[in-house]
Amino acid sequence: MILCHIKDVCDKMNETIIYDHPLNEVIRVCLRLEQLFQHIDHQISDLSIIGTNTLLHSIIDLLHILDRPDLKAKLAKELGILLTNLQRFEAQPNVDKSKLNGIIQQLNDLSRTLIDSSGKIGGRLRDIELLNNLRLQFATAGGGCSFELPGYHYWLQQPVDVRKQTITEWLADFTHIRTASTLLLELIRNNAKTEEKMAQNGFHQELLDPQLPIRMVRIGIPKQTPAYPEVSLGRHFFSVRFYFPYIEKRPVQYDQNLHFTVAYCTC
């Protein structure tokens, strides 16, 4: 029965397009990190010269996102809120205490690591001359050519094993931030109340309870529906307007009633 339920949920998700809309800056950063790590996971299997260059663009993008000096403190605060809320479940019956305690310990360890570490996340990589040069050159469209960075061009010609070892060492510096952002998104997504909605002529709006600690709203639309959402989201108000998915011309608002789901993700 459990396996059948899991299959039904997976089948339903495969038939739905999900749009994540964060309600604060930390969740917004985590979603960007998630996307970049997905790109890296996909690209790491192709360490050809072109593939390596593409992978390095993602690593440089990670360093840009993690440049904010206040990010560690804000992320630790979000983890602390989750930790406090999860601890309330310890005394409740029918709770998997082993799994709960494991998550609580993981949140504790991640928060402590973020708070106790000095400097910016990935600070060691900011002292690597090659990456610093790439940060400058990649800011220009088509930057990083051999006439601009001959040392980088030389490194790209080295055997795949040599490049892979170096890249693996660099990526290890993102282990804690990746684990923290992944766990944060997982817990918030799993703690969601989902409701069925209908957009009248492609438009829906509603008031939000400002006392409800919403961190993210997830819009779900059936894949066969030819529409995508544009969302306006704040602590008190939420509106969504759907558009036909035109690619080469100005979007036009969807002019029919549209059924969709909203998942209100809290901490």
C-alpha positions as CSV (number, residue, x, y, z in Angstrom):
1,M,0.0,0.0,0.0
2,I,2.8,2.4,0.9
3,L,4.6,1.7,-2.4
4,C,1.4,2.2,-4.3
5,H,0.9,5.6,-2.5
6,I,4.5,6.7,-3.3
7,K,4.0,5.7,-7.0
8,D,0.7,7.7,-7.1
9,V,2.4,10.8,-5.7
10,C,5.4,10.5,-8.1
11,D,3.1,10.0,-11.0
12,K,1.1,13.1,-10.0
13,M,4.3,15.2,-9.6
14,N,5.5,14.0,-13.1
15,E,2.2,15.3,-14.6
16,T,2.6,18.7,-12.9
17,I,4.9,21.7,-13.4
18,I,5.9,23.2,-10.0
19,Y,6.9,26.9,-9.7
20,D,8.7,27.8,-6.4
21,H,8.2,31.4,-5.1
22,P,10.3,32.3,-2.0
23,L,9.1,34.8,0.5
24,N,12.4,35.9,1.9
25,E,16.0,36.4,0.7
26,V,17.5,33.3,2.3
27,I,15.1,31.0,0.6
28,R,15.7,32.8,-2.7
29,V,19.4,32.2,-2.3
30,C,18.8,28.6,-1.5
31,L,16.8,28.1,-4.6
32,R,19.5,29.6,-6.7
33,L,22.1,27.4,-5.0
34,E,19.9,24.3,-5.6
35,Q,19.8,25.1,-9.3
36,L,23.5,25.7,-9.6
37,F,24.3,22.4,-7.8
38,Q,21.9,20.6,-10.1
39,H,23.9,22.1,-13.0
40,I,27.2,21.0,-11.5
41,D,25.9,17.4,-10.8
42,H,24.8,17.2,-14.4
43,Q,28.0,18.7,-15.8
44,I,30.5,16.7,-13.7
45,S,30.0,13.7,-15.9
46,D,31.3,15.6,-18.9
47,L,34.8,16.9,-18.2
48,S,35.7,17.5,-21.8
49,I,37.3,20.9,-22.4
50,I,34.0,22.5,-23.2
51,G,32.2,20.6,-20.4
52,T,34.9,21.7,-17.9
53,N,34.6,25.3,-19.0
54,T,30.8,25.2,-18.5
55,L,31.3,23.6,-15.0
56,L,33.7,26.4,-14.1
57,H,31.0,29.0,-15.0
58,S,28.7,27.4,-12.4
59,I,31.5,27.4,-9.7
60,I,32.1,31.1,-10.4
61,D,28.4,31.7,-10.1
62,L,28.4,30.0,-6.7
63,L,31.1,32.3,-5.5
64,H,29.2,35.3,-6.7
65,I,26.1,34.2,-4.8
66,L,28.1,33.4,-1.6
67,D,29.8,36.8,-1.7
68,R,27.3,38.3,0.8
69,P,29.0,38.7,4.2
70,D,25.6,38.4,6.1
71,L,24.5,35.1,4.4
72,K,25.9,32.8,7.0
73,A,24.2,34.6,9.8
74,K,20.9,34.7,8.0
75,L,21.1,31.1,7.0
76,A,22.0,30.0,10.6
77,K,18.9,32.0,11.8
78,E,16.6,30.1,9.4
79,L,18.1,26.8,10.5
80,G,17.6,27.9,14.1
81,I,13.9,28.6,13.5
82,L,13.4,25.2,12.0
83,L,15.3,23.6,14.9
84,T,13.0,25.3,17.5
85,N,9.9,24.2,15.6
86,L,11.1,20.6,15.2
87,Q,11.9,20.4,18.9
88,R,8.2,20.9,19.7
89,F,7.5,17.5,18.2
90,E,9.8,15.6,20.5
91,A,7.1,15.1,23.2
92,Q,4.3,14.2,20.7
93,P,3.3,10.5,20.2
94,N,3.5,8.7,16.9
95,V,6.7,10.6,16.0
96,D,9.7,8.8,14.7
97,K,12.0,9.9,17.5
98,S,15.2,8.5,15.9
99,K,14.6,10.3,12.6
100,L,13.6,13.5,14.4
101,N,16.6,13.5,16.6
102,G,18.8,12.9,13.6
103,I,17.4,15.9,11.8
104,I,17.7,18.1,15.0
105,Q,21.3,17.0,15.4
106,Q,22.1,17.8,11.8
107,L,20.5,21.3,12.1
108,N,22.5,21.9,15.3
109,D,25.8,20.9,13.6
110,L,25.1,22.9,10.5
111,S,24.2,26.0,12.5
112,R,27.3,25.7,14.6
113,T,29.5,25.2,11.6
114,L,28.1,28.3,9.9
115,I,28.4,30.5,13.0
116,D,31.9,29.2,14.0
117,S,33.5,29.5,10.6
118,S,35.4,32.7,9.8
119,G,35.1,34.8,6.6
120,K,32.8,34.2,3.7
121,I,31.6,30.8,2.5
122,G,34.1,29.4,0.1
123,G,36.7,31.8,1.3
124,R,39.7,29.6,0.4
125,L,38.6,29.6,-3.2
126,R,38.8,33.3,-3.3
127,D,42.5,33.1,-2.8
128,I,43.0,30.9,-5.9
129,E,44.5,33.0,-8.6
130,L,43.0,31.0,-11.5
131,L,39.4,31.4,-10.1
132,N,39.9,35.1,-9.4
133,N,41.0,35.6,-13.0
134,L,38.0,33.6,-14.2
135,R,35.6,35.7,-12.1
136,L,36.9,38.8,-13.9
137,Q,36.9,37.3,-17.4
138,F,33.6,35.4,-17.2
139,A,31.9,38.7,-16.4
140,T,32.5,39.6,-20.1
141,A,30.4,37.7,-22.7
142,G,32.6,35.1,-24.3
143,G,35.4,35.8,-21.7
144,G,38.1,33.4,-20.8
145,C,39.6,32.9,-24.3
146,S,43.2,31.6,-24.6
147,F,44.5,35.1,-25.5
148,E,43.0,36.4,-22.2
149,L,43.9,33.5,-19.9
150,P,46.7,31.4,-21.4
151,G,47.2,29.7,-18.0
152,Y,43.6,28.6,-17.9
153,H,43.9,27.4,-21.5
154,Y,46.9,25.3,-20.5
155,W,45.0,23.8,-17.5
156,L,42.1,22.9,-19.7
157,Q,44.5,20.8,-21.9
158,Q,45.6,18.7,-18.9
159,P,44.3,15.1,-18.5
160,V,40.7,14.7,-17.4
161,D,41.8,13.0,-14.1
162,V,44.0,16.0,-13.2
163,R,41.2,18.5,-13.8
164,K,38.6,16.3,-12.1
165,Q,40.8,16.0,-8.9
166,T,41.2,19.8,-8.8
167,I,37.5,20.5,-9.3
168,T,36.5,17.9,-6.7
169,E,38.7,19.6,-4.2
170,W,37.1,23.0,-5.0
171,L,33.6,21.6,-4.7
172,A,34.4,20.2,-1.3
173,D,34.5,23.8,0.0
174,F,30.7,24.0,-0.7
175,T,29.7,20.8,1.2
176,H,28.4,22.5,4.3
177,I,26.4,25.2,2.5
178,R,25.0,22.7,0.0
179,T,23.9,20.4,2.9
180,A,22.4,23.3,4.8
181,S,20.5,24.8,1.9
182,T,19.3,21.4,0.7
183,L,18.0,20.4,4.2
184,L,16.3,23.8,4.6
185,L,14.4,23.5,1.3
186,E,13.5,19.9,2.0
187,L,12.0,20.6,5.4
188,I,10.1,23.7,4.2
189,R,8.7,21.9,1.2
190,N,7.7,18.9,3.3
191,N,5.9,21.1,5.8
192,A,3.3,22.4,3.4
193,K,-0.4,22.7,3.2
194,T,-1.7,22.2,-0.3
195,E,-5.0,23.6,-1.6
196,E,-6.8,23.4,-4.9
197,K,-7.5,26.8,-6.5
198,M,-9.2,28.2,-9.6
199,A,-8.0,31.3,-11.5
200,Q,-11.0,33.1,-13.0
201,N,-10.0,34.1,-16.5
202,G,-6.4,33.4,-15.6
203,F,-6.2,35.5,-12.4
204,H,-6.3,34.7,-8.7
205,Q,-5.6,36.7,-5.6
206,E,-6.0,36.2,-1.9
207,L,-5.0,37.6,1.5
208,L,-2.4,35.7,3.6
209,D,-2.4,35.3,7.3
210,P,0.6,37.5,8.4
211,Q,1.0,35.3,11.6
212,L,1.5,32.2,9.5
213,P,5.3,31.7,9.0
214,I,5.2,31.1,5.2
215,R,8.6,30.8,3.7
216,M,7.7,29.7,0.2
217,V,4.6,29.2,-2.1
218,R,4.6,26.5,-4.7
219,I,2.3,26.8,-7.7
220,G,1.4,23.5,-9.4
221,I,-0.1,23.4,-12.9
222,P,-0.9,20.3,-15.0
223,K,1.6,19.9,-17.8
224,Q,-1.1,19.8,-20.4
225,T,-2.4,23.3,-19.4
226,P,-0.9,25.8,-21.9
227,A,-0.1,28.5,-19.3
228,Y,2.6,29.6,-16.8
229,P,2.2,31.9,-13.7
230,E,3.6,35.2,-12.8
231,V,3.3,35.7,-9.1
232,S,3.2,38.7,-6.8
233,L,3.9,37.6,-3.2
234,G,4.3,39.4,0.1
235,R,3.6,38.7,3.8
236,H,-0.1,39.8,3.5
237,F,-1.0,39.4,-0.1
238,F,-0.7,36.8,-2.9
239,S,-1.7,37.1,-6.5
240,V,-1.0,35.0,-9.6
241,R,-1.7,35.8,-13.2
242,F,-1.4,33.1,-15.9
243,Y,-0.1,33.7,-19.4
244,F,-0.1,31.7,-22.6
245,P,3.5,30.4,-23.1
246,Y,4.5,32.4,-26.2
247,I,8.2,32.4,-26.8
248,E,8.8,34.8,-29.6
249,K,6.1,37.4,-28.9
250,R,4.6,39.4,-26.0
251,P,2.8,37.1,-23.5
252,V,-1.0,37.3,-23.5
253,Q,-3.0,36.6,-20.3
254,Y,-4.7,33.2,-20.2
255,D,-8.4,34.0,-20.8
256,Q,-10.0,30.8,-19.4
257,N,-10.7,29.4,-15.9
258,L,-7.7,27.5,-14.8
259,H,-7.3,24.9,-12.0
260,F,-4.0,24.8,-10.1
261,T,-2.6,24.0,-6.7
262,V,-0.9,26.2,-4.1
263,A,1.4,24.7,-1.4
264,Y,1.9,27.0,1.5
265,C,5.4,26.0,2.8
266,T,6.1,27.0,6.4
267,C,9.0,26.4,8.8
